Every structure is written in C-alpha cells, then in structure tokens.
Amino acid sequence: MVDFAINRERAGLAPREAIRQACLLRFRPIVMTTMTALLSGLPLMFGHGSGSELRQPLGYSMVGGLALSQLLTLFTTPVIYLYLDRFQAWLSGHKREHEEAAEPLPIAAE
C-alpha cells in the first residue's frame, strides 16, 4: 500500500489522495490474502479428536492474530503514512498544498 502511494505521489498527486487511491486499489488483495491464512486456521481451532487439545491454542492464536493485524493494517497504515509525510514536510520546512489552502487570504487595500 505504501509503495503504491509513494509511486502515485511521485506522479504528482497529493499525499492524501495518493494513500486514498492505494487503499482502494490494495484493499481486496490484502483482505483475500489474510482471509486465506485465517480460514486455514479454522480447522485447527475447531478440530476435535486425539491430540487436538495441543493444536487448538495454535488455531486460536492464528485466527485472532490475523484478524487483529488485518484491522490494524487497514486502519493505521494510511494514518501513519500521512503523519510521516507531515513530519517530513515539517523537517524540510516546506508547506503542503492543503496547509497553504488553509491560510487566510490577504485583505486588499481599498
């Protein structure tokens, strides 16, 4: 997601629009990959039989960890990307387009 956003930003998009497009484009592949791994842990989690008491905790930790990491990845990556972009702009002393637009317009003398 970040790699795509950096490429779009180099192509001339604002950081906010670049990460938005990256989120929209990468959402489906990220969810599909996580669901594949998560669903493979369900037989371990719900399995019964001899020796299943040793494998059930592995299934619980796999499914719970993947679900939590999925939520954190989808919600925190764009936020951290934008914060780091602002921090980089602050370090270099440049203002971004959205900050310049927020400045009040000078009053013209009549």
Secondary structure, DSSP 8 states (H G I E B T S, - for coil): -HHHHHHHHHTT--HHHHHHHHHHHHHHHHHHHHHHHHHHHHHHHH--STTHHHHHHHHHHHHHHHHHHHHHHHHHHHHHHHHHHHHHHHHHT---HHHHHHS-------
